[in-house]
Amino acid sequence: MSGVDAARSSTPSVPPPSYSESTSRPTSRESLRPISSQISNFTSDGPRSRPPSIAPPSYSNLTPSAALHEPAHSISSQISNLTIDRTFINPVTGSSPSEVYPSYQLSHELDAGYGTIEVSRITPFTESSAERRNKHIYSFTQYVFSTTVEIVGKRRSTLRGTIYLRLTHSLLKQSWEISHHNPTTDKTTVLFRTRPVRNLHKEEKLQWEDGRRELVAVESQSSPESPGCKPGLHVVKELGDQMVDVLVTGWCAKIWVGWQMVIAETREKELDSFRRKLAYGGNIFSVRDLNPGSNLWSQ
């Protein structure tokens, strides 16, 4: 017998493992998998090939706030009719005035002749809080010797750039236009405008429309001849908070510049009257100088 055969005969033979032992012993890759992932692949009825499908919730189960992605205390979801009472912009509701919180507040009355007006939105601290706080959103002022009003945002939630309110003329008709100049794109976009009419001051109601010519609000105008009539704005289309702020601010700026024009016209009439009196007085002195001692009213 050779040395190789002697070594083979001296080494004990190890029988191969049985089938039951090989199936009960996990492989190295299986042993690395977490137990939870191994259990999740089986059910009481056997192995599961794919997870069960979950149907999406129906649209009827969604609340309006969730569908519109608006917070519960959204301004646009709470107002439809607004009226101005001195420096407060109040929603028109059937509740008692003492139970209604103002939606906006102005820094000054619109007919008081101030050169700059600030607009603040009044919001609750929290959804369940009764306390309110003012958020300064826009300020507007008038260009010198012009009817154009410049509106500038004061918060990050407002539109960037500058908003302009202009009086436009076309085919013997007038309209107010609110446009936004974006400094990033250097483009100007029309946001809102009133439908053209022949005389803006004589119309009791003005219709506001958006850039797509869709009706968004109806304005009830007030005039100096009817001081007891308060201006009102009836919003008829759902707008986001940002666009509602722009529309309300533009509406206030339009009323304010209207009063500025009335004040300017009144001052111009008073100045013309003073000039006529001054010129007439100069003629009196010239007549007296030419006819010393004579009565001016004598024939």
Secondary structure, 3 states (H helix, E strand, C coil): CCHHHHHHHHCCCCCCCCHHHHHHCCCHHHHHCCHHHHHCCEECCEECCCCCCCCCCCHHHCCHHHHHCCCCCCCCCCCCEEEEECCEEEECCCCCHHHCCCCEEECCCCCCCCCEEEEEEEEECCCCCCCEEEEEEEEEEECCCCCCEEEEECCCCCCCCEEEEEEEEECCEEEEEEEEEECCCCEEEEEEEECCECCCCCCCEEEEEECCCCEEEEEECCECCECCCCCEEEECCCCCHHHHHHHHHHHHHHHHHHHHHHHHHHHHHHHHHHHHHHHHHHHHHHHHHHCCCCCCCCC
